[in-house]
Amino acid sequence: MATDPVGRFLTALDPHHREAVGGRPREEQERLAAAWERELESDTELDSLDELSPSAAESEAARRVLERERG
């Protein structure tokens, strides 16, 4: 299991997005991973989901970050 934020973020992504984000510059990956961590920390709905399934909460947060990225 990845322990650094970028590795954890990439793991939370679906395979298609993981490949796309994995090909981006490291700085961009770090920025997205930081946004993902903020999403996990700040969203109370994800707290409830995290109690049921931590990986589902991480995946949902990753999906939200990428949606915002696309605008």
Number of C-alpha atoms within 10 A of each C-alpha: 6 10 8 10 16 22 15 17 25 22 17 21 20 12 11 9 15 14 12 11 18 15 11 10 9 12 10 14 19 16 12 21 21 16 20 25 19 13 18 20 12 10 11 11 10 20 15 12 15 15 10 11 12 14 13 15 20 23 19 18 24 26 17 15 20 16 10 9 10 7 6
